[in-house]
């Protein structure tokens, strides 16, 4: 069964826009779990424009499912945060300073030694590691040499092309996932997955462990309500 991890960055963005504590991030995380989510994801950035570093510690105290922290391990502050919080999973993303959202995976060939070193740091602390990759066979193969436990397939290209030709859009992801599975890697996915394209993706990707969904899910919750929306996403997966 593919697990749903809800990314609550957008809740933090809304809270920060007024400077108070409404909506309350901790309560939303509790509610997401109560409504069926099997994980909570956050992606803190150096400017703390959505998730604040203190949020990570507050959430660690109450999350009872899987806590997943995404971010750029090229920032020492992020490394220190993850090692202090000790989530179940850390997802390494090659962001740059000031980036609005993640827009590509790691070049696992060029950055192979760097990733090996970083992954060893996190795994040494007992944290499962996933790394963000594009659906390119060579990148998946190189990822398998880094010591990572999982990869997270960056799905923006799939989502962008889904409406025009879903078979063509998913083809490289199927190939990448098959390669990952054969190499013993767990498979996560995320970015722009939504109620329109999620079911087809999940049905066609072998051994898909987890999807992390934030922007679309929180946007849908404005119309359908948070509990109903989470249930709708779970039905697409299962």
N, C-alpha and C positions, 0 to 999 in steps of 0.2 A: 504494500500500500504506500502510495506517495504521500508524504507528510506536507502539510501547509504551515509555513512559517510566515507570520504577518509582520511586515516591516512597518513600524510605527513612527518613522521619521516625520511624516506629514502631520501627525497629531502634535508633535513637538513644534513644528513650524507654526501651526495655528496658535498654540499656546504662547509661543514667543512673540507673536505679532502684537499682543496686548501687554506683555511684560508680567503677567500674573501666573496663575496656576490652573487656568481653565482653558481647555480641558485638562484634567489631571492625567498625566502620562502613566503613572503607576496604576491608577484605576482602570484606564483603557486596556493596559496589558492584562490585568486580571480578568477583565471582561472578555477579551479576545480568547483567552484560555477557557473561560467558562462557557463560551459559545462554540468551542470545538477546535480552535487553533491548536496545532501541535508544536508550535514554537513561536518565539518572539525574536525578531531581528531588529537591530539598530545599526546605523552607520554614522558614527560621530565624525565630524570634520574639525579641523583646527580652529575655524572661526565660530564653532558651536552655533551655527545659524539654525539648526534644528535640535538634534540631540546634544545635550550638554554632557560634559564628562561626569558630572555628579549624577546625571540620570542613569548612567551605566551601573553605578554602585547601588542606587535606589532600586533599580529593576532586578539586579542580581539577588537581592534579598527576597523578592516575592515571586519571581518566575519559577513555576513548578514543572514546566515542560522543558523544551530545549531553548537555551539562550544562545543566540548567534550574534557575534559582533563582527561587522564588516568594516574594512577600512584600509588605509594606505600604510603598509608596514615600513615604508621609507621615512616615516615620521617617528622619531623616538618617543614622542608623547603618546602616540597610539600604542606602540609596543609596551610601554610602561603601564598603560591603562589596561590592556588585555591581560598582562601577567598579574596585575593586582586583582582584577575582577574574576579571572579564571572561569570564563564561560564554557559551555559544553563544546562550542565550535567557534573558531575564528575563520573568517573568509578574507583572504588577502586580495585587495583590489588595487590596480596600478593607477590610482588617481593622481592628479597633479593639484597643486595649491590653487584654490579658487574655482575648481571645476564644479559646474552646476550639478551634474550627475555623471555616473560612471558611463563611459562610452567605448570601452575596448577591453579585451583581455590581456593577460601577460604575454609577452614574447618569452616563452619558456625555454627557448634555445639560447637567446642572447643573455637572459637573466638567470640561467640555470644555477650557477654557483651561488648567486645571491639568494635565490629562493631556497636552495638547500640549507643555507646557513640560517635563514629566518624560520623555516619550518622546523628545524632542529630545536630552535629556541622555544617555540610554542609547544611542540610535542614533548619536550623535556619537562614542561610544566603540566603535562597531562591534558592538554587541550587538543581536540581534533582539529585538523587543518583542512580547509578547502581553498583552492585558488581559482580565480576568475580567468576563464579562457574563452577564446573564440572557437567556433566549430571548425577547426582546422586539424586534420589528422596529425600532422607533424607537431603541432603544439600540444596535443593530447599525449602523444608518445613521449615528448620531452618532459611533460608534466609528471609522467610516471617515474621518471628518474630522480625527481627532486625529494621524494619521501613524503609527499602530500598524501593525505588519506582520501581526499575527494577533489573533484573539479566542480566548478559551477559554470555551466554553459551560459554565455552571455547571449540572451535571446532577442535583443532589439531587432536584428536583421530578420529573424523569423516573424516577429510581430508586424514589422513594417510591410513585408511582402505577403503575409498570410492571405489577405483578401483577394489579391490578384492571381495567386497560384500557390495554394497551400502545399501541394505535393512538392513543388520545386523549392518552396521556402524551407520545408523541414528536412529535405534530403541531406544537407551537410551535417545537420544535428544528429540524424540517425546514424550516419557513418561515424561521427565523433563519439557518440555514446557507445556504439558497438566496440570501437577501439578501446575506450576507457574500461568497459566491462571486461574485455579480454585481458587487459593489463592489471585487473584487480582494483581499479579505482571506483570509489563511490561516485554517484552522479547527482548533482544538484543543478538547478536552473533558475534563472531570474532575469528580469528587466522587460517591462512592457507586456508581460503576460496578463490576460484579462478574461472576462467571461466569454468572449467570442472565440479566442484562440487557444485557451488552456486545455480543453478536453482533447482536442486533436493532437496537441503536443504530447500530453501525458499518455495517450493511447499508442503513440508511435515511437516513443523513446524507451528503449529497453532498460529495465532496472533503474528507473528514475526514483531516487531516494526522497528528494525534497525540492519544493519550489518555495522561493521567497518572493512575496508579492506585497507591495505597499501602495504606490500611487493609485493604481486602478482600483484596488480593493477599497481604499479609503474614499475615493471619489464615488464609487458605487454605493457606499454606505450612506452618503448624503441623500440618496434617493430611496434605498431599500431598507435602511437601518443596519446597524453593525451586526447584530446577531443573524439576521436573515442573510446578509451578504456573505458572512463567513460560511454559513451553511450552503449557500449557492456555489461558492468556490469549492467546498469539499465535495459536493456532488459532481462537479466537473472532473475532479481527480479520481473519483471512485464510483 
